[in-house]
Each structure stands twice: as C-alpha cells, then as structure tokens.
Amino acid sequence: MVCYLAIGIKKALKLDDSLDVIAVHLVGGIVGSVILGFFADASATGIGIDGVFFGGGTDLLIDQLVAVGAALVFSAVVTFVIAKAIDLTLGLRVDEEDEHNGLDLALHAETAYSA
C-alpha cells in the first residue's frame, strides 16, 4: 500500500520515474526495513533478536535505521561517482533539440508510436 501511495504522489508531482524505481524500490525497501525492526520474531529472523512489538526493545529497530542510512549514503555516493564519470567521458545529457524531438527518434532513428 505504501508503494502504491508513493506512485500516486509521484504522478501528482509529475516526477519522471517511468519504471517507478523510487516508489517501489526506495520507498518499499525503506518501509520494509524499518517495519522489520517492529515486527521481527526471533524464531524467524535466524539471529535471535525480537522486534519492538515482540519485546525485543529498540536494538533491532536502531540497527535497521542505521542500515537504511548507510545504504542511502553508499548508493548516493556511488551513483554520483558513476554519473560524474559518464558525464566526463560520454556526456550525461543530450542536447536540448534532441530532448525536445524525443530520444527514440534522435538516438535510435525510431518512433515508438505513429502520429
């Protein structure tokens, strides 16, 4: 439900995420990881730690929040490095005319739909 809500917000804000990567993977991953800190059962986790709702305190929840933060920072840094390397070698953006005409036509000499 949270991912579907994120897709709705993305559409309302008119953000460009054609594959819903942010709404599904980012939002779903963060929510799932944090919820694990609340609902984990020691018999199912394999590490013998209960979540908040099973009397385990906040240890697992804090671990999950730290892991989410670390994953976000790591992903942001690696994405920036890769994007910068592409920008310096091939260029990250197409020119404005190609973007306006459409990348299917400009880069592949094809059209997805006939007018």
C-alpha positions as CSV (number, residue, x, y, z in Angstrom):
1,M,0.0,0.0,0.0
2,V,2.9,2.4,0.8
3,C,4.4,1.8,-2.6
4,Y,1.1,2.4,-4.4
5,L,0.7,5.6,-2.4
6,A,4.3,6.7,-3.4
7,I,3.4,6.0,-7.1
8,G,0.3,8.3,-6.7
9,I,2.4,11.0,-5.1
10,K,4.9,10.7,-8.0
11,K,2.2,11.1,-10.5
12,A,0.6,14.1,-8.7
13,L,4.0,15.8,-8.6
14,K,4.7,14.9,-12.2
15,L,8.1,13.4,-11.5
16,D,9.9,11.5,-14.2
17,D,10.3,7.9,-12.9
18,S,8.9,5.8,-15.7
19,L,9.7,2.4,-14.1
20,D,8.6,3.5,-10.6
21,V,12.0,2.6,-9.2
22,I,11.9,5.2,-6.4
23,A,8.3,4.5,-5.4
24,V,8.8,0.7,-5.4
25,H,12.4,0.0,-4.5
26,L,13.4,3.0,-2.5
27,V,10.2,3.6,-0.6
28,G,9.3,-0.1,-0.3
29,G,12.8,-1.0,0.8
30,I,13.0,1.7,3.5
31,V,9.5,0.9,4.8
32,G,10.1,-2.9,4.8
33,S,13.4,-2.5,6.6
34,V,12.1,-0.2,9.3
35,I,8.9,-2.3,9.8
36,L,11.2,-5.3,10.4
37,G,12.5,-3.5,13.5
38,F,9.0,-3.5,14.9
39,F,7.6,-6.9,13.8
40,A,10.7,-9.3,13.8
41,D,10.3,-12.5,15.7
42,A,13.4,-14.2,17.0
43,S,12.3,-17.6,15.8
44,A,12.0,-16.3,12.2
45,T,15.0,-13.9,12.0
46,G,17.7,-16.5,12.5
47,I,19.7,-14.1,14.6
48,G,17.7,-14.4,17.8
49,I,16.5,-10.8,18.0
50,D,12.9,-9.8,18.5
51,G,11.5,-6.6,17.2
52,V,9.8,-3.8,19.3
53,F,6.4,-5.5,19.3
54,F,7.8,-8.8,20.4
55,G,9.6,-7.4,23.5
56,G,13.0,-7.0,21.9
57,G,13.4,-3.4,22.7
58,T,14.7,-0.9,20.1
59,D,18.0,-2.6,19.4
60,L,16.9,-4.2,16.1
61,L,15.0,-1.0,15.1
62,I,18.1,1.1,15.6
63,D,20.2,-1.4,13.6
64,Q,17.7,-1.3,10.8
65,L,17.7,2.6,10.7
66,V,21.5,2.7,10.7
67,A,21.5,0.1,7.8
68,V,18.9,2.1,5.8
69,G,21.0,5.3,6.3
70,A,24.2,3.5,5.3
71,A,22.6,2.1,2.2
72,L,21.2,5.5,1.2
73,V,24.6,7.2,1.7
74,F,26.5,4.5,-0.1
75,S,24.0,4.5,-3.0
76,A,24.1,8.3,-3.3
77,V,28.0,8.4,-3.4
78,V,28.4,5.5,-5.8
79,T,25.6,6.9,-8.1
80,F,27.3,10.4,-8.1
81,V,30.7,8.9,-8.9
82,I,29.3,6.8,-11.8
83,A,27.3,9.7,-13.1
84,K,30.3,12.0,-12.9
85,A,32.5,9.5,-14.8
86,I,29.9,9.2,-17.5
87,D,29.5,12.9,-17.7
88,L,33.3,13.4,-18.1
89,T,33.6,10.7,-20.8
90,L,30.4,10.4,-22.8
91,G,28.3,13.2,-21.5
92,L,25.3,12.7,-19.3
93,R,22.7,14.8,-21.1
94,V,21.6,15.0,-24.7
95,D,21.3,18.4,-26.3
96,E,18.0,20.3,-25.9
97,E,16.9,19.8,-29.5
98,D,17.3,16.0,-29.3
99,E,15.4,16.0,-26.0
100,H,12.6,18.1,-27.4
101,N,12.3,15.9,-30.6
102,G,12.4,12.7,-28.5
103,L,15.2,10.4,-27.7
104,D,13.8,7.4,-29.7
105,L,14.0,9.5,-32.8
106,A,17.2,11.3,-32.0
107,L,19.3,8.4,-30.8
108,H,17.7,5.4,-32.5
109,A,16.0,6.8,-35.6
110,E,12.8,5.1,-34.5
111,T,9.4,6.2,-33.2
112,A,7.5,4.3,-30.5
113,Y,4.1,5.4,-31.8
114,S,2.8,6.6,-35.1
115,A,1.3,10.0,-35.0
